[in-house]
Amino acid sequence: MLSLGIDIGTSGIRTAVVSSGGTVLSMASVDHLPQTIDRIDAELWWTATRACLTRQVAKLRDSGHDPRDIAHICVDGTSGTMLLTDAALMPVSRALMYDSKGFEAEAARIAAVAPDPHITRGPGSALARALRLVAEADAPRHLLHQADFIAARLTGLGGQSDVMNALKTGVEPETGTWPDWIAALMPEGLLPRALQLGQPMGVLRDDLAHDLGLRAETQILAGTTDSVAAFLAAAPLEAGVAVTSLGSTLAIKMLSPQRIDDPESGLYSHRVGGVWLVGGASNTGGRVLRRFFDDAAIAALSAKIDPTQPSGLDYYPLVAPGERFPVNDPTLAPRLEPRPEDDSAFLHGILDGIARIEAQCYAAIASAGGGRPTQIVTAGGGARNAVWTAIRARHLGLTPHTASETEAAIGVARVAMMTQANTQTA
């Protein structure tokens, strides 16, 4: 039997099909359809997902495999991205992305009832985002995170999430329950039931199974966030192993035997089987580089940098005010001055700054009791830059290595594969 993973990324949809042993058999991708930044339409996510699934099934068949052998499907999405739908799973609100902010009134409502002042995380928190959507929508029935929405469209069933996507909105990760004070802020019945990673959410809709050439009894399993899925693709589940994802943002995940949560610094934990995946996400990363340079320029300028030497520039690279981890400060201002006349020196400063933030992230985990990583695996586009890797090694005190697999779609497909294996051996 085969397993299929769907990754709802920031640039598009990616899918992967893996064998029962975890081998990648086929992959497909489709770019997101154009959106306006002030009105994100979740329906376009579904249109792109359908197109990617159609392409994936055709590629799998062309490679000599029967798509009807797919037994499980699992979905990941960007953490904190959400929308509201009606009972028929049609959007009744715009979608708000993980990095949207400016919800001061909602943050004040949360602060007034939250038992811990650090819970609020300010006007860019996922819960504040949810309250803003409720205020804008008429008669919403389901609050769905990005992965929830796609899973709901696959099953035809709303009202479900997974504990990893629901974590930042406030769910309790061990029990999957919503605190009473959060439930009291929301319309009754709007919050989804949060399932543990890999739990069944339902089966594929008959009409989709027919249209796609899949079997109707294909199970849809509770998924995860894109950064957790990338970890599962990149690294073994061993204590001390860490993954840095150098994509649009900087995401840090490290395996720990114990749960560690520190909302003040933006540190949180996901449960994966019997261990905890501890980490957080910074707003620094590839988006800052893209603001100034394209791929060709980054490659050419990197060749002029001596990574063994510090840049001498004290940058905190952000595209806009606001940081999530290693400090949780929605007002933290970007620091990208002074800018040298030499573009290679400027790039050196940015790469140095991002690497410094990465080291601070791991230091925050250590200071909270999570220990130091014994090995760091790198996923994302930044892993291909050898100069940046050397700069990071100088800050981290150990040399990161590049993951053999980096696609979140592969990681989330392996969630399904692991669940299938557990079922067969039960």
C-alpha positions in Angstrom: 0.0 0.0 0.0 1.1 3.6 -0.7 0.7 6.9 1.1 0.2 10.4 -0.3 1.2 13.6 1.3 -0.1 17.1 0.4 2.0 20.1 1.4 0.2 23.5 1.2 3.3 25.7 1.0 3.8 29.4 0.7 4.5 29.3 -3.0 2.3 26.4 -4.1 1.0 22.8 -3.6 3.4 19.9 -3.5 2.5 16.2 -3.3 4.5 13.1 -2.7 3.7 9.4 -2.8 5.8 7.0 -0.7 5.9 3.2 -0.4 5.2 1.3 2.8 8.9 1.4 3.4 9.1 5.2 3.0 10.6 5.3 -0.5 9.6 8.3 -2.6 7.9 7.0 -5.7 6.6 10.2 -7.3 6.1 13.9 -6.7 4.1 16.7 -8.3 3.7 20.4 -7.8 1.4 23.3 -8.8 1.9 27.0 -8.1 -0.7 28.9 -6.2 -3.0 30.9 -8.3 -2.5 34.7 -8.0 -4.0 36.3 -4.8 -4.3 39.9 -3.6 -2.5 40.3 -0.3 -5.5 42.0 1.4 -8.0 39.3 0.3 -6.7 35.8 0.3 -9.3 33.4 -1.1 -9.0 29.8 0.3 -11.0 28.5 -2.6 -7.9 29.1 -4.8 -5.9 26.8 -2.5 -8.5 24.0 -3.2 -8.4 24.7 -6.9 -4.6 24.3 -6.9 -4.8 21.2 -4.7 -7.2 19.5 -7.1 -4.9 20.3 -10.0 -1.9 19.0 -8.2 -3.6 15.8 -7.2 -4.7 15.2 -10.8 -1.1 15.7 -11.9 0.2 13.5 -9.2 -2.1 10.6 -10.0 -1.1 10.8 -13.7 2.6 10.8 -12.8 2.2 7.9 -10.5 0.4 5.9 -13.1 3.1 6.8 -15.7 5.8 5.5 -13.3 4.1 2.1 -13.3 2.2 2.3 -10.0 -1.5 2.0 -9.5 -3.0 5.1 -7.8 -5.7 2.8 -6.2 -3.0 1.4 -4.0 -2.9 4.7 -2.1 -4.4 3.9 1.3 -3.8 7.1 3.2 -3.6 10.8 2.6 -2.2 13.3 5.0 -2.0 17.1 4.7 0.3 19.8 6.1 -0.1 23.6 5.9 1.4 26.8 7.1 0.9 27.2 10.9 -1.5 29.9 12.0 -3.1 30.4 8.5 -6.9 30.1 8.9 -10.4 31.0 7.6 -14.1 30.5 8.4 -16.5 28.4 6.5 -20.2 27.6 6.5 -21.6 24.1 7.2 -21.1 23.2 3.5 -17.4 24.1 3.8 -17.7 27.2 1.7 -15.6 30.1 2.8 -17.5 32.9 4.6 -14.4 34.9 5.4 -11.2 35.9 3.8 -8.2 33.7 4.8 -5.6 35.3 7.1 -2.0 34.2 6.7 0.3 33.1 9.4 2.2 36.4 9.4 -0.8 38.7 9.4 -1.0 41.1 12.3 -2.5 44.4 13.5 -5.3 42.9 15.6 -4.8 45.1 18.6 -8.5 45.2 19.7 -8.6 41.4 19.6 -5.4 41.1 21.6 -6.9 43.3 24.3 -9.9 41.0 24.5 -7.6 38.0 25.0 -5.5 39.8 27.5 -8.5 40.6 29.6 -9.4 36.9 30.1 -6.2 35.0 29.6 -5.0 33.3 32.8 -1.3 34.0 31.9 -0.3 37.3 30.4 2.2 35.6 28.1 -0.5 33.6 26.4 -1.7 36.5 24.3 1.4 36.8 22.0 0.1 40.2 21.0 -1.8 41.5 18.0 -0.3 39.0 15.6 -1.3 35.9 17.5 -3.4 33.1 15.9 -6.2 33.6 18.4 -6.4 37.3 17.7 -6.5 36.4 14.0 -9.4 34.0 14.6 -11.4 36.7 16.6 -10.9 39.2 13.8 -12.4 36.7 11.3 -15.4 36.0 13.5 -16.0 39.8 13.7 -16.0 40.0 9.9 -18.0 37.0 8.9 -21.7 36.2 8.9 -22.9 33.0 10.4 -19.7 31.0 10.4 -19.8 27.3 11.3 -16.2 26.1 11.2 -12.9 27.7 12.1 -10.4 25.8 9.9 -6.6 26.1 9.7 -5.2 25.9 6.2 -4.5 22.1 6.4 -7.9 21.6 8.0 -9.7 23.2 5.1 -8.0 21.0 2.5 -8.6 17.9 4.7 -12.2 18.9 5.1 -12.7 19.3 1.3 -11.2 15.8 0.9 -13.6 14.2 3.4 -16.6 16.5 3.2 -16.4 16.8 7.0 -15.7 20.0 8.8 -15.1 20.7 12.5 -11.7 18.9 12.7 -8.1 19.9 13.1 -4.9 18.4 14.3 -3.2 19.4 17.5 -0.1 20.8 15.7 -2.0 23.3 13.6 -4.3 24.2 16.4 -1.5 24.7 18.9 -0.9 28.4 18.2 -4.6 29.0 18.3 -4.5 27.7 21.9 -5.4 24.0 22.0 -3.8 21.9 24.7 -1.4 19.6 22.8 -1.5 16.6 25.0 -5.2 16.3 25.3 -6.4 18.1 22.1 -8.9 20.2 24.2 -9.6 23.9 24.2 -9.2 25.8 27.4 -12.5 27.1 28.7 -11.4 30.7 28.5 -10.7 30.4 24.8 -14.0 28.5 24.1 -15.8 31.4 25.9 -14.3 33.9 23.4 -15.6 32.1 20.3 -19.1 31.3 19.1 -20.3 28.0 20.4 -19.3 25.0 18.3 -16.9 27.0 16.1 -13.6 25.6 17.4 -12.6 22.4 15.7 -12.0 19.0 17.4 -8.2 18.6 17.5 -6.8 15.1 16.7 -3.4 13.7 17.3 -1.0 13.3 14.4 -2.1 10.4 12.1 -5.5 9.9 13.6 -8.3 9.1 11.1 -10.4 12.2 10.0 -12.6 10.3 7.6 -12.5 8.8 4.1 -12.1 10.4 0.7 -15.3 11.7 -0.8 -16.8 9.3 -3.4 -17.0 11.9 -6.1 -13.3 12.9 -5.6 -12.2 9.2 -5.6 -14.1 8.7 -8.9 -12.7 11.9 -10.5 -9.1 11.3 -9.4 -9.0 7.5 -9.9 -8.4 6.7 -6.3 -10.3 4.2 -4.2 -13.2 5.5 -2.1 -12.1 4.0 1.2 -8.8 6.0 1.1 -8.3 7.3 4.7 -7.6 11.0 5.4 -5.4 11.3 8.5 -4.8 14.2 10.8 -1.8 16.1 9.6 0.6 18.8 10.8 2.3 22.1 10.1 4.7 22.6 7.2 7.8 22.9 9.5 7.0 19.7 11.4 6.4 17.9 8.1 9.8 19.2 6.8 11.4 17.8 10.0 9.9 14.4 9.4 11.2 14.4 5.9 14.7 15.5 6.9 15.7 13.8 10.1 15.4 10.6 12.2 13.3 10.8 15.4 16.3 10.7 17.7 16.9 12.9 20.8 19.3 15.8 20.1 18.6 15.8 16.4 17.6 19.3 15.2 16.4 20.7 11.9 16.8 24.2 10.7 14.5 25.1 7.8 15.9 28.0 5.8 13.0 28.9 3.7 11.0 32.1 3.5 11.3 32.2 7.3 13.7 30.5 9.7 12.1 27.5 11.6 13.9 25.6 14.3 12.8 22.1 15.6 14.7 19.8 18.0 13.7 16.5 19.5 13.4 16.4 23.2 12.2 13.8 25.7 10.3 16.5 27.6 7.7 19.2 26.7 9.0 22.8 26.8 6.8 25.8 26.4 7.9 29.4 26.8 5.4 31.8 25.2 7.4 34.8 26.2 10.2 33.7 23.9 8.0 32.0 21.3 9.1 28.5 22.2 6.5 25.7 22.0 6.3 21.9 21.7 4.6 19.5 19.4 4.1 15.9 20.4 5.3 13.3 17.9 4.7 9.8 19.2 6.4 9.5 22.6 8.7 12.5 22.2 8.4 16.2 21.8 9.5 18.4 19.0 10.6 21.7 20.6 11.2 24.9 18.7 9.8 28.0 17.1 9.9 30.2 14.0 11.6 33.5 13.4 10.4 36.0 10.9 13.9 36.3 9.5 14.9 34.1 6.6 14.8 34.0 2.8 12.1 36.7 2.5 14.7 39.2 3.6 17.2 38.0 1.0 14.6 38.1 -1.7 13.9 41.7 -0.9 17.4 42.7 -2.1 18.8 39.9 -4.3 17.7 37.2 -6.8 19.3 33.7 -6.8 22.0 34.6 -9.3 23.1 37.6 -7.3 23.2 35.7 -4.1 25.4 33.0 -5.7 27.7 35.5 -7.2 28.0 37.7 -4.1 28.4 34.7 -1.8 31.5 33.7 -3.7 33.2 36.9 -2.6 32.5 36.4 1.1 35.0 34.9 3.6 32.8 32.9 5.9 35.5 32.5 8.5 35.3 36.2 9.3 32.5 38.1 11.0 30.8 40.7 8.8 31.2 43.5 11.4 27.5 44.4 10.9 25.0 44.0 13.8 21.9 43.3 11.7 18.6 41.8 12.7 17.2 41.0 9.3 13.4 41.4 9.0 11.2 42.6 6.2 8.8 44.4 8.6 8.5 45.0 12.4 7.7 42.0 14.5 9.4 38.8 15.7 8.1 35.5 17.0 11.3 33.6 18.1 13.9 33.7 19.8 12.1 36.8 21.2 8.4 37.2 21.0 8.0 40.9 20.2 5.4 42.1 17.7 7.1 45.6 17.7 10.7 44.5 17.1 12.1 46.7 14.3 14.3 45.4 11.4 17.9 46.3 11.7 19.7 46.5 8.3 21.7 49.7 8.7 24.3 50.9 7.8 24.3 49.4 4.3 27.8 49.1 2.8 28.4 50.2 -0.8 29.7 46.8 -1.5 26.8 44.4 -2.1 28.8 41.4 -1.0 29.5 43.0 2.3 25.8 43.8 2.7 24.9 40.2 1.9 27.5 39.0 4.3 25.9 41.1 7.1 22.4 39.6 6.3 23.7 36.0 6.3 25.7 36.7 9.5 22.6 38.2 11.1 20.3 35.3 10.2 22.9 32.8 11.4 23.2 34.7 14.7 19.4 34.5 15.2 19.6 30.7 14.5 22.2 30.3 17.2 20.1 32.4 19.6 17.1 30.1 18.9 19.1 27.0 19.9 20.4 28.9 23.0 16.8 29.7 24.0 16.0 25.9 23.8 19.0 25.1 25.9 18.3 27.7 28.5 14.7 26.4 28.8 16.1 22.9 29.6 16.0 21.3 26.1 19.7 20.8 25.8 22.0 21.5 22.9 21.6 19.8 19.5 24.0 16.9 18.8 23.4 17.3 15.1 21.7 19.9 12.9 20.1 19.0 9.6 19.3 21.8 7.2 16.2 21.9 5.0 15.0 24.6 2.6 16.7 26.6 -0.2 19.3 28.1 2.1 20.9 24.7 2.6 22.4 24.9 -0.9 24.6 27.9 -0.1 27.9 26.5 1.2 29.2 30.0 2.3 26.1 30.5 4.4 26.5 27.0 5.9 30.1 27.9 6.9 28.9 31.2 8.5 26.2 29.2 10.4 28.8 26.7 11.6 30.9 29.6 13.0 27.9 30.8 15.1 26.5 27.3 16.0 29.7 25.6 17.0 29.0 22.6 14.8 28.7 22.1 11.1 25.1 21.6 9.8 24.6 19.1 7.1 22.0 19.1 4.3 19.1 16.8 4.5 18.8 14.1 1.9 15.1 14.8 1.7 13.7 18.3 2.4 10.2 18.4 1.0 7.4 18.7 3.5 5.2 16.7 1.2 7.5 13.7 1.8 7.4 14.1 5.5 3.6 14.3 5.7 3.4 11.3 3.4 5.5 9.4 5.8 3.1 10.2 8.6 0.5 8.3 6.7 3.0 5.5 6.0 4.0 5.2 9.7 0.3 5.1 10.7 -0.4 2.4 8.1 2.5 0.3 9.4 1.3 0.7 13.0 -2.2 -0.5 12.0 -0.8 -3.5 10.2 1.3 -4.6 13.2 -1.4 -3.9 15.8 
